[in-house]
Amino acid sequence: MRSVLKPDKISANPIDRLHPKMLPLINDPDTQYDVHCHVFNFESVPKKYLFLSLPIGFRKHYNFLKKLERFLRNYEKDSTTDGAERLANFLKFGNHKTVEEIARHLFSFYPSKTIFTPLMMDMEWGLNSAPYVPYLKQIEDMKKLRNEKFSEKLLNFIALDPNNPKVYEIFQNALSNDGGFFGVKLYPALGFLPSNKKLMDIFEICQDKNIPITTHVGGDSIHTTQRFIKVYGKQMTSPATVGERYVRIPHLIRMSGKRTGEIFNSPKNWEPVLHTFPKLKLNLGHFGGTAEWVKFLKNISPRVLQIIDLMSRYEHVYSDFSDNFDVPEVMYKFRNLLETNTLVRERAMHGSDFYMTMLSSDFKTVKAQFETIMGENFMNIISKQNPKKFLFDRAVE
């Protein structure tokens, strides 16, 4: 691993991965954060993405999608909560020709003193379909967006898939001192476990260099299209010694949509990683997802409890409560947990999941509703204090 990865090119000080123009915002106590958002457009994703079977990345489909958007808006003009309207909003953002346009729309929903962590996606290997814009070109575009357009706004997170043969190179270049990226994004449902050998090599550097990681532990709307997958590592079934390195154990898994989410998005998959790297800075995105929080209303969600358990045992495990806004009772349940559980109050963070949220709700409406339910005090904690700790506190002294 050391012959391929050169950790000396990566600083252990998170401030070195910032653009200098961002420093005033970092030092301003009024600055808030959206730690889970996206600005990629349809040209960045494979044609098998979500419900769309068209090769949507090609320019020739831009006008078609614009017409589809207009049709959906006219279908029921007076409703902002209707499914047709929500789908039209989703198409509007994804069909933008540049990621800069999407980023500007995202910024318009927030105060000027806001920092965003756009999370990339490398879906080619999991969906077995190449995007119109190659992933390496997407990386360069995000680097330019941060360096040339929004230096004071963006903390880019690079997406890594161990099935990508260039994963080491991508990580090394992105997180080097002039790489333009701040953290790492993982989406295991695309067909890998966190304990994959290549990722374990990368996690060793992430712990040493204070690089934050955000991973998906929500629903399964996006998942690998492979029917059979050979993965390495397995869920831990018994306590292990801190610092123990797990050997690779290959096993073949037969996939289906729901089974994929259950297997790959489980927080339990992070047990062997955290036992090996107990000071890893990890954000378990979506706090389990809306479906799990609906179960949690009845106190029957193991996934939410697993996340809290990991928080209790590892001091740098956080979880963002993103894209859980379409059920008001869930938001009230989350607020109640903030009120009654000190640990969750210290580790929970705000994320929007923009613009994926558009599929289930009107973003502006649910954002305002969420902020009202949380109240000023809890919004300050989850959107200012906790994200700043997660992103900038030194995990290894």
Secondary structure, 3 states (H helix, E strand, C coil): CCCCCCHHHCCCCHHHHCCHHHHHHHCCCCCEEEEEECCCCHHHCCCCCCCCCCCCCCHHHHHHHHHHHHHHHHHCCCCCCCHHHHHHHHHHHHCCCCHHHHHHHHHHCCCCCEEEEEECCCCHHHHCCCCCCCHHHHHHHHHHHHHHHCCCCECCEEECCCCCCCHHHHHHHHHCCCCCCCEEEECHHHCCCCCCHHHHHHHHHHHHCCCCEEEECCCCCCCCCCCEEEECCCCCCCCCCCCCCCCCCCEEEECCHHHHHHHHCCHHHHHHHHHHCCCCCEEEEHHHCHHHHHHHCCCCCHHHHHHHHHHHHCCCEEEEECCCCCCHHHHHHHHHHHHHCHHHHHHEEECCCECHHHHCCCHHHHHHHHHHHHHHHHHHHHHHHHHHHHHHCCCCC
